[in-house]
Amino acid sequence: MSDMNTDAGMPIAIILDPGTYFRCSCGRSENLPFCDGRHQGSKHLPVRFTLEQRQKVYICSCGNTTTPPFCDGKCGFTPPE
Ligand code: FES
């Protein structure tokens, strides 16, 4: 039996180029998982992160990570090495 908590959601696996990104934290964006500015007027702010090289990242979607915006395995997922 898997330890995966499917109720918590799975991370979003995505390959990104070097650069600065803003992970939506309000859920209103029409460009998820990235911020499109729709948080204006709410208490939420996007989570900024920068990548130095093109790489595959795992963006938390359960909201329980301690390393936002990246998955830390709280949902039960273990990113491949
Ligand atoms: S649109 Fe959701 S945080 Fe900006």
Boltz pocket constraint, residues with backbone or C-beta under 6 A from the ligand:
constraints:
  - pocket:
      binder: B
      contacts: [[A, 23], [A, 24], [A, 25], [A, 26], [A, 27], [A, 28], [A, 29], [A, 34], [A, 35], [A, 36], [A, 37], [A, 38], [A, 39], [A, 40], [A, 44], [A, 45], [A, 46]]
      max_distance: 6.0
